[in-house]
Amino acid sequence: MRHAPTLGLIVAGLALGAHWRTACAAQWSIEPTLGWLVNYDSNPQLLESGAQATAGTTLSADATLKRATEITELDLRPHLDLQRFASDAALNSDNGSLQGSFTARAERSSLALTSGYEHTSTLTTELSDTGIIDAAVYRDTTSAGLSLTHALGERQHLDLEGSYANVVFPGGEQLGLVGYRYPSASLSDTIGTSEVTSISATAFTDRLSAPLVGYDSRDAGARLGVSYAHSARLSAGASAGVVETTVADYTQHGYVWDLHATRSGELDQWTVSLNRTVQPSGRGFLLLREAASLSFSESVAPQLFVTGTLQYIRNSNLASGPFFDVPRYESADAGLEWHPTEHLVLSLTAGVREIREPTSDATPRGWHTAFNTRWAPRAPSVSR
């Protein structure tokens, strides 16, 4: 691609800083959401033997606090889940997160900063990854990100992105959950070839380290992509690339790819995704993941929708050594969703899940059903 990309992005950042000013008026708003879910699960931990069915309930609360001016936007999003199980109190959990973002826009450039903290039960995070679930162990994730975009012309822009995640499992070391640190960065050049099509070239790198076990790996690669947006209702994209992974003295070459498409309308929405990526594991090393997913929502009557999701995940070893993570995870859900008012949603769902045991060919499975109420009252706003 033409131009010196790094220099261009530095200039964009300086230009954005020079453009900084405070708008005369700011719009404040808060968007709360409350939820109540009642469910029944035949095998919540997907155990091969000794599974204990249980009913449960989850109370959730979300809010988005937003401050917007002509050129900036600040978002703060707290979230809380209180999860309780009737027959197995050991699985009870209190999950929460706090996410924040800040964006600023100039004539040809934009800057986005994100940060967050998440405290989540291993019942939620580990079913499709390591398969390790313990009521006393939580996954704590601290994250930060930066994105800088600069337009080189009417149809060309550069994107510099960086992120950092620090994942720890307090008390999880004896189970094999050691956590990791995962910084990553990418630089993309995107050119619009028409009003609906664009192509991109991306260089990326990341590093995974797990100090508790002395694991350290580095990734570097490049990929080419194409995206298509026929209208606001239909969009699709594809990308493919090569990656080089180095662990100690062992270097491996491979490829990654991604295919996705979305169709959205007033009465329906369909999303399909297929991808092959390199992902960190809670055990403190990298794994190769192939994933496929399909979700849809289709109107069958006024304010009534049929919904469904399918997911397939296959994990494999990226470097030499034993592999203990979940080799395969599958799930399918279907349900009905009713919107009696603009701010209230009621849904009834049922589904099945199955995993392949990390150290055997066993395939424990379970089924579940749930009734969920979600209320999002009108968001108050104040101009100052």
C-alpha positions, 0 to 999 in steps of 0.5 A, a space after each residue: 500500500 502507498 504512503 508511510 503508514 506509521 508516520 501517517 498515523 502519528 501525524 493523524 494523532 497530532 492533528 487530532 490533538 490540535 483539533 481538541 476543543 470543548 463543545 458548548 453543550 454536552 448531552 448526558 444520558 443514562 440507559 438502564 436495563 433490568 433482567 430476570 431469568 429463571 432456568 432449568 439445566 440438566 447438566 450445568 457443568 457438562 459432567 460425564 458422570 454425577 451430573 446434578 440437574 438444577 433450577 436456577 435464577 439470575 438477576 441482572 442489571 446494566 446501565 450505560 452512562 453517556 456524555 456526548 458533545 459535537 466531537 467526543 463521547 464518553 461511555 461508562 457501562 457497569 453490569 451485575 449478575 446475581 446467579 443462584 441455583 436451587 439444587 447446587 448452591 456451590 455453583 452460586 455466583 456474583 458476576 460483574 464488570 465495568 467497561 468504559 470508552 472514550 472517542 474523539 473525532 476530527 475532520 479526518 481522524 478519530 481516536 477511541 480508548 477503551 478499558 474494563 474489568 470483569 469478574 466472572 465465574 468459571 461456569 460461564 468462561 470455561 465450558 468451551 475453552 478449558 472445561 475447568 469449572 470450580 465454584 470458588 474460582 473466578 476469572 478476573 480480566 483487566 483490559 485496555 485498548 486503543 484505536 486510531 483511524 486516519 483518512 488518507 483520501 475519500 476512500 482510503 484510511 489507515 487503522 492502528 489498533 492495540 489491546 492488552 488483557 491481563 487474565 488471572 484466576 485467583 486460587 485456580 493454579 491447583 486446577 491448572 488455570 494459571 492466567 496470562 498477559 496478552 498484548 496485541 497490535 495491528 496496522 491496516 490499510 483499507 481502500 474502497 474499490 467502489 461504493 459497496 466494496 473495499 479491500 484491506 491489508 493488515 499486519 499484526 503481532 501479539 505476545 502471550 506470557 504466563 509468568 506462573 508457568 514460564 510460558 512465552 510465545 510470539 505471533 506475527 502475521 499478515 492478512 488480506 480482506 474484502 468487505 461488501 455492504 450492499 445496503 444497511 440491510 446486507 453486509 459480508 466480509 472475508 479475510 485470510 492470512 498467514 501467521 508465524 508462532 514462536 514458542 521457546 525454540 519452536 516455530 510454526 507457520 499456519 494460516 487464519 481466516 474469517 468469513 461473516 455475513 449479516 442480513 438485517 431488516 425490520 422483521 428479521 436478522 440473520 448472522 453467520 460466521 466462520 473463522 480460524 484464529 489463534 486464541 489464548 487459553 486459561 491454562 496459559 498457552 495459545 491454541 488454534 480455534 475453528 469456530 462456526 456460528 449462526 443466529 437468527 431472529 424472524 418475525 412470525 406475528 406482530 411483536 413476536 419473533 422466533 429465535 435460534 443460535 447454533 455454535 460449533 467450536 473446535 480447539 487444537 494444539 498450536 505448539 508441541 506438548 500435551 493438549 488438555 483444553 476442550 477439543 470440541 464444543 457444540 450448542 443449539 438454542 431455539 426460542 420465542 421472543 415477545 415485545 409487548 411494549 417498546 421497553 419490555 421483552 419476554 423470551 422463552 428458550 430451550 437448547 442442548 450443549 455437548 463437549 468432548 472431554 479434554 483427556 478422553 473421547 467421552 461426550 457429556 451433554 445436557 439440555 436447558 430451558 429458560 424464561 427471561 424478562 428484560 426491561 429497558 425503561 426510557 433513557 433520561 437525558 440532560 443537556 448541559 
